[in-house]
Amino acid sequence: MSAPFLPRPARTAGRVFAWLLIAAVIALVAVAAWVGVRGALAYDHLRTAQQSAGDIAGQLDDIGAAASAINDLAAHTATARELTSDPIWTTVEGAPWVGPQLHAVARVAEAIDIVVTDAAAPIAAVAGGFGTEAFRPVEGRIDTAVFTSLEQPAWRAAEAAAAARQDIADLDRNGLMGVIADAVAEVDTLLDQAATVTDALARTSSLLPALLGADGPREHLLLVQNNAEWRSLGGIVGATAVIRTDNGSIRLIGQRPGSQYKQYSPADPPVADLADYESIYQTKPGRFMMNVTQVPDFAVTASLAREFAAREGNAVRSAVAIDPVALSYLLDATGPVLLPTGDELTSANAVDLLLNEVYFRYTEPARQDAFFAAAADAIFQSLTDGAVDPTKLIMALTRAGEERRLHLWSADETEQSILAETSLASALPPNDHETARWGVYFNDGTGSKMDFYVTPEVSLTHNDCATGIRTREVTLDITLTSNAPADADSLPWYITGGGVYGVEPGVARTVGDVYLPAGFEVVTFHTATGRSVGGGLVGDRQVLSYVLDLEPGESGSVTVTARAVTDVTAAEAWVTPTADASLSPTVRADCSEN
């Protein structure tokens, strides 16, 4: 037997090292098993939570049931968070490669638990006491105490949701496995939605009591736009109404057609300051009530409308604007309403009837106005008599707001500061750290209702999707197509304009304005079949204006390329809402989606 190669001390040290190595391997296996088992358990709880969330969405018409389900959901998200935050898990987060994966899973579990536990559950606990029925007007009144009780929980929920969203937005996604990166992106989107919803609820609960007259009577001016005759925000102000609220009661106390307000001559000053917008639209928005929506900033629009109303003896403290497409959404919540004419106004026929068919039926403007007034009164009564479906009502108002078909302004500075961060404020589209936003606005130049037949198509294209700060170009393409009947004589003169404003009957004239994103400058501006008419500056934004005249069946196009030194790789265009509900008023192009 040969002598050992190593001396005894070395052999002893070797055995100790071997045992230590084996122990280390066993420990690593144990840690891996521990982390793996806890990760699997956490995944199971998160999957259950995801399925439960879908069930809760279907229970929103029964907030009591939803509140109970949210409590169960919170138990799952809390367990998932606990499973991914123990000391062993946290230690392994520092390991190469696998560490970032575990860190991302832990952050996702934590963010989801924050939204459920600190945002959804407190709101549900309060709302579960009254349910969505509290949002239903009964005999013309809404209990303002409902919103007062929601205000503090809603603001705390909004803060929690915003913090959770920011945590995931700040998460370093470099080196993440595809499946984990996809999950983080999905949760990022969901948290963005949660933050948006809770913020909206917080602002609503702060605003509605005062708007409903909890602090005393107040009057609101309602502007009903007509999308058959385009203005930047949607259409001319075809009709107005004054609504009085007092301790939750809601009454319509008067109506007036937009054409019946005093009209001022070019020699008269505008009824209110137009600031930079006067260089784009001259003084027309300040001389005609019907033109106030020509300004694509509802704070200015509402200030003008309020002054027009004041000169007719109506002192209002806030203004609301809506269009017939949004009214069709509300009719989905109320169900069909019967008009004095015997017509049944429904969500399916409201747009065609109010924006087109009425002009075939009644050739006299006074009879058209009477029809519109009757329709407005019938819809208002249906909304306030208690027959409305509250869940569908909330959905209708939400959709109208998201599509910028519903606008709201208050003369109270505190209330307006709360509104300013919402889509209801309808200000010029702002840039943010991710997106450069364009304004694409259309105004009728025919003096008619021909825009009912005109369809816009808007697209955006990035010319450079490389990362980092660099000079980038974005191209905006606009195409307008007239679908009007070839025979202009088949249309009433009130639709064609009858050539009164110098446009041949049957031709649709559009005066368009393109507001470049703040910080961008024009590179090229081309109108294929139209003509450019200049533009100007609104604040630090360049505005380009053009005119397109379209025969029936004809299309016209406009192309604008603009550039800026920026790292933003997403672009968005806010487009004038039209009579076609299938056309989104928001067009987006994102390099990350290429």
N, C-alpha and C positions, 0 to 999 in steps of 0.2 A: 504494500500500500504506500503510495507516494505521499510525501509530506505536503501539508496545505501550502498553497502558494502565498497566502496572506497570513500574517501573524495573527494571534488570537484577538488582540484589541481591535484590529481592523475587521476581523470576521464578526466580532460582536457589534461593532459600529454598523457593519453592513446589514446584519440582521435587524438592528434597531431601525435603520433607514428603510429597509424593506417593509417592516411592520408599519412604520410611519407613512410610507407611500401607500400601502394597502388601506391604512386608516383614512388617509386623505382621499383616496379614490372612493372609499365607502361613503365618506362625508360628502364628497361632490355628488355622488349618486343620490344620497339622501336629500341633499339640497335640491338637486334637479327634480327628484321625485316630489319633494315638498312644493316646490314652485310649480311643477307640472300639474299636480293634483289641485292645488289652489287656483291655478290659472283655469283649469278645466271647470272647476266649480263656479268660478267667477263668470266664465263664459256662459255656463248654463243659466245662471241668475240673470245675466244681461239679455240672453235670448228670451227668457220668460218675460222679462220686463218689456222687451220690444213687442212681443205678441200682445201683452196686456195693454200697451199704449194704443195699439190699433183698436182694441175693444173699447177703451175709454173714449176714443174719438167718436165712436158710434153711440156713446151714451150722453153726449153733451146736451141732449134735450131733457135729460134727467140728471141734474147736477148732483143730487143726493147720491144716486147710484155711482156716478163718476167719482165723487169724493171718496166713497168707500173703496172703490177700485184703485184710486191713487194711493191710498194708505197701504194697500197690499203691494202695489208697485214699489213704493218707497222701501218696503222691507227687502225686496229683492235687490234694489240698487244699493242700499246700505250694506247688505251682505257682500255684494260684489266689490264694493269699495274697501271693506274690511279685509277681504281675502287678498287684495292686491296692495296692501299697505303695511304688512307686518315687517318686523326687522329683517328677517331672512330675505324676503322679496326686495326690500329696499336696498340691502347690501348687494344683491346680485344685479341690481340696476346699474351698478358701477362697472360690471364686467364688459369686456369688448364684445361687440356685435349683438349678443343676446340682451345686454343691458338696455340699450335704447328701445328694443322691442318691448321689454317689460315695463320700462318707464312710460312708453306711449299707452300701453294697456291700462296702467295704473291711473294715468291722467284722464283717460277717457272714462274709466269707471268713476273717478272722483267728480268729473264735470257732470256726468249724467245724474249722479246722486244729488249734487247740489241743485240742479234744476228741478228734480222731482221733490226733494225734501224741503228745500228753502224757497222754491218758487211755486210749483204746482200745488203742493199740499196746503200751504197756508191760504191760498186763494180759494181752493176747493172747500176748506173748512168754513170759510165765511159764506161763500156762495151757496154751499150745500143747505144753508138755512132757509133759502128762499127759492132757488132754482131759476131757470130761465124765464119762468112765468112772470117774474118781477120786471122783466124787460118789456112786457106786453102792456101797451096803454089800455087802460080800462076806463070807459066813459070819458075819454079825452084826457086822462091823467096818468102820469108815471110817478111812483113813489121815489122821491129823490134820496131818501134815507138809504136805499139799496146801494147807491153809488158812493155815498159818504162812508158807509161801513167798509166798502172795498178799497178805499183810497190808500190807506197806510199799508195793508198787506200787499196791495198791487205794486206800490213803489218799492217795497222791500224785495218783492219777487223780481221786479225788473232789474234791480241792482245785482241780485244773485245771478240771474240769467246772463246779464252782461258780463259779469266777472268770469263765469264759466266759459262763455264764448271766447273771451279774450285769452284765457288759459290755453285753450285748444288752438286758437289762432297763433299763439306764440310758440307752440310746440315745434321743436326742430324735427323735420320729417326726413332729413337726409339719412340714407342708409336703412330706412324701414323696409321690411318685407312688403311685397306687393299687397298681400291680404290685409296686413295691419295698416299700411298706408291708405288703402281704400276705405277701411273702417274709420280711420281718423277723418278722412275727407267727408265721409257720410255723416259722421257725428258733428263735424264742423258745420255742415249745412243745416242739420237739425237744430243745433244750438243757435245758429243765426236766426232761424225761424222762431225759436222759443223766445229769444231776446226781443225780436220784433213784436211778437204777440203780447208779451208781458209789458213791454214799454207802451204799446198802444192802449192796453187795458188801464195802466196807471194814469196815462194822460186823460183817457176818457172818464175815469172815475173822479179825476180832479176837476174836469171841465163841466160835465153834464149837470151837476146840481145847480151851478150858477146859470148855465144856459137855459135850464128848465124853470128858472125863476125862484130858486130856493131862497135867494136873498131879497126877493121883491120882484114885482112885475118888470118885464123887459120885452122889447119888440125886436124881431129879426126880419130882415129883408130876404126873401127867397127869389132867386133869379133862375128862370127856366130857359136853358139854352136851346137853340134850334140848329141841329147839326146839318140841316139841309142848306144852310147858308153859313159857311165856315167863318169862324173867328179863331184866333190862336188857341184859346182854351177849349174850344169845341164848336160854338155857334153863336149867332147873335142872341141877345136877350130878347126872346120873343114874348115872354110874359113875366110878370112879377107878382108877388103876394107878400103881405105883411102878416106875420105870425106872432101872436102874443102868448108868452108863457108866464105863469104865476103859480108858485108852489107846486110845480109838477103838472099843472093843467096846460093844455095846448089848444089854442083856438086860431083859426084862420079868420082874420078880421077885415081883409080887403084884398082886391086884386086890381091890377092895371096892366094893360098891354105895354110892351116896351116902346111901341111907337107913339104912345099917348103921353110920354113925358115931354116937357118943353125941349125943343131943339134949338141950338144956338148957331149963329152965323159964324163964318170964318173970322169975322172982325171981333167976335166976343172971346174973352179969355176962357180957357178950360175951367170947368167947375172945381177942379182940384189940380194940384201939381202933378205933372206927368214926368218930371225929372228927365233922365236921358231918353226915355221912350218917345218923347216928342220928336226927336231927330229921326225916328223910324216911322212913326204913325202920324206925324203932325199933331194937330189938336183934335182929330176926330173922336178919339175915345172920351175926350172931355167935353164934347159938344152934343153927343147923341148917346142916350142910355143904351140903345141897341148895340153900340160899338165898344162898351167898356171892356168886354171880354177880348178885344183885340190885343190888349196888353197881356203878355204871358206870365204875369205875376199877380196872383189873386189879391195880395195885400193892396196893390195899386188899384186893381179892378174894383175891389170892394169899397175902397175909399171914395172912388168916383161915383159908384152906385149909391152909396150912402148919402152923398151930397145931392145927387139928383132927387133922391127920395125926400131929403130934408126940404128941398125947394118946392115939393108938392105937399108939404105939411106933415110928413112922417119922420119922426125922430127915432132912428133905429140904432141899436148898439152892436149889432153883428150882422153878417151877411152869409148866406148859403147859396151855392149854385149847384144845379143838377141838370142832366140832360135826359131826353126820352129813353135812351138806352138804359140808363140807371133806373128810370121809372119802371122799365120792363122788368128789371131785377126785383124791384119792390113788389110788383104785381105777382111775382112768383111766391112772395110771402103772404100777400093778402088774398090771393085768388082773384078771379075775374070780378070786375066792377061794372055795374050797369049805369049807362049814361042816360040823361034825359031824352036823348035822341032815339033811344032804343038800342043803341050799339052796346055790345059787350066788349069792354076793353080788357085784353088779356096780355100776359107776358109775351105771347107769340105774335100778336098783331099790333101792339102799341106803337112800335117804331114806324112801321109802314103807314099806319093810320094817322099818326100825329105829324109825321114829317113829309108825307107825300099824298096819300089818298084824300086828305081833307081839302087839298087845293083843287082836286078834280070835282069834289062834291059841292064846295062853296067857292064861288068866284069873288064874292065881296069880302074884303078884309074884315069888316065888322062881324060878319057871320063866322068867319074863321076864328076870330078872337073869342067870340061867345062859345064856340065849341071847345077851344083850349081851356077857357075858364071853367066850363062844366066838367071837363076831364080832370082838371087840377083839384076841384072841389070834391069830386067823387073819390079820387085816390086818397086825398087827405082824410076824408071821413072814414074810409076803409082802414087806413093806417091807425087811426086813433080811437076807433069804436070797440077795440078789444078782440076783433076777429083775426088779427094777424098772427102768423106763426112766428114766435120770437126767435127761434133758432134760424129759420130761413131769413128773417129780417136782419139778424146780425150778419149772416153770410152775404146778403144782398148789399148791405152798407159797406162791408169789408171789400167786396169785389169792386164796387163803384169807386171806393177810395183808391184801391190799388191801380185801377185803370185811369185815375185822374178824371173821373166823371162826376165826382162829388168834391166840392171845395167849401172851406169854412174859414171865416175871418172874424176876429173880435176887436172892437175898439178899445177894450180893456188891455193894457200893456201886459199884465201878468198872464191873462188868459192867452194872449197872442204869443207870448214867449213859450208857453206850453205847446201851442199849435205849431209853432215855427219848425219844429223838428219832425213833423209828420207829413205824409203825402197830402193830407187835406189842405195844407197851407198853399200848395201849388205855386211855389216860387220857381225861379229859373233853376234848371237842373244843375246841382253842384258837383264839382269833382270831389273825389276822396282819394285815399292812398292806393286804391285798387283800380279805380275807374275814371276815365275822362268822359264827361257827358255833354252831348250836343242837344240843342233845341231845334226841332223841325216843326215849323208852324205854318198853317195855311189860312188864308183869308180870302173870302169871296170877292171878286172884282166885277161880277156880272150884275149885282143888285137883284138877285133872284134866288131860287131854291134849286139850282142845277147841281149843287154839290152832293145831293142825294144820289146822283148817278156817277160820281167821280170816285175812283178807287186809287188810293195811294199805295205804293210799294217802296219800302225804305230798307236799305241794307248798309252795313259798315264792313270795311275790309282793312286789316292791319297790313302795312307794307313791310313791317319788320317786327319779328317776334323774339328776337334775341333778348337775353336778360341783361340787367344793368342799366345805369343811366346813360342814355344816348339820344341822338336826334331821331325821333320816330315820326312817321307819317301815317295818317289814317285817312281813308277815302270814304266819303258818304255819297251814296247813289240814291236818287229820288226819281221815281217814275209815277206819273199820274195818267190814268186812263179813263176816258169818258165812255160810259155805257149807256148814254142817253139814246132814245129812239132817233132813228135817222130822219124821221118826219117831224120837224119842230112844230108843225101845225097841230100835231096830235097832243101837244102839251098845253095846259092853260097858260095864259100870259103871266100869271103870278109866279109860275115856275121858271119860265124862260126869261122873264124880265122885260119882254116885249121891246127890247132895243132901247129902253128909256135911258140907260147909262152908256150908250154908244157901243154895246156889244150885240152882235147879230143874234137874233133868237135861235136857240139850239146850241150856241157856243157856250162853253163853260170857261170862264176866266178865273184863274187863281193867282193871287199875289202871295208869294211865299217868302218866308224869312228863315234863314239858317243862322242860329246862334252857335258860334264855335265854342268849344270848351275853353274855360278860362286858362290863359297861358299859351294857347295855340294861335298860330298865325296862318293865313291862307297861303297856299302854294299855287293852286290852280282853281278856277271857278268857271265851269262850262255849262251852258244851257243849249241842248241840242236843237230844240225847236222853239225856244222862248227867247226872252231877252232879259238881260240883267238891268236892274234899275238902281244899283248902288247899294246903300246900306248905311252903316254908321257904327257907333260904339255905345254899348250899354255897360256902364262901369268899365271893367277891363276886358270885356268880351267884344270881339268883332262880330258884326252882324252883316250878312249878305242877303240882298233882296233880289227877287226875280219875278217875272210875269210869264205865265203859260196860258195860251188860248187853245182850247181843244174842241175840235169838231166832234160830232157823234162818232164813236169808234176809234178816235185818234188817241195816241199816247204822246206824252212829252216828258223829257228827262232833264235832270240837273245833276251834275257831278262836282263835288267839292273835295279837294285834298288839302289837309291842314297838317301842320307839324309843330312839334315842341320838343325840347330837351327834357326827357322824363324817363322814369323806369316803369311807368304804368303800362300794362299790356292788355287792358280791357277797355272797351269803349261802349257807350250806350247812347241811344238817341231817344229823347222824349218827343213823341209825335202827337199832333193835334188829334184828339179822339173823334172818330167819325160816326156815321150812322150804322156802320157795320160792326156788330159786337164781336165778330170772329177775328177782326184785325187788332192785334195787340198794339196799344199806344207806346209800348216800350220795345225797342229793338236793341239787341246786344251782340257784341262780338268779343270773344275772349281767347287770347292766344293759348291759354291752358286747355281749351277745348279742341284745339286743332290736332 
